[in-house]
Amino acid sequence: RLYELSTGYASFGRLIGLQTHRGVGYGRDMVNAAHTLLFDVYNYKMTIVGNLRINAPSRRSKLALGYELLNDRFLESIGITPNKEHEYYGFNRSDYQG
């Protein structure tokens, strides 16, 4: 699913259920498809995704794809109230190579 968080900022969800489907590139493919839609079609300036702080594999995946950890001050400046159980990552359109 794709959805707007704030003007210029959007998010998307991805879920790889079965363990046998993890680590084979499906998540990367979903992120690339989301970036194509959000940047090329809908013209957002950043995608923001959340992650449970205790989910280290998901964190590593986001960082490997070029996402950067966002601070609470930035999130609040665009109208997002951070949840202390989550961390939030952003990917700028300027870094998009689509």
Order of alpha helices (4+ residues) and beta strands (2+ residues): beta-beta-alpha-beta-alpha-beta-alpha-beta
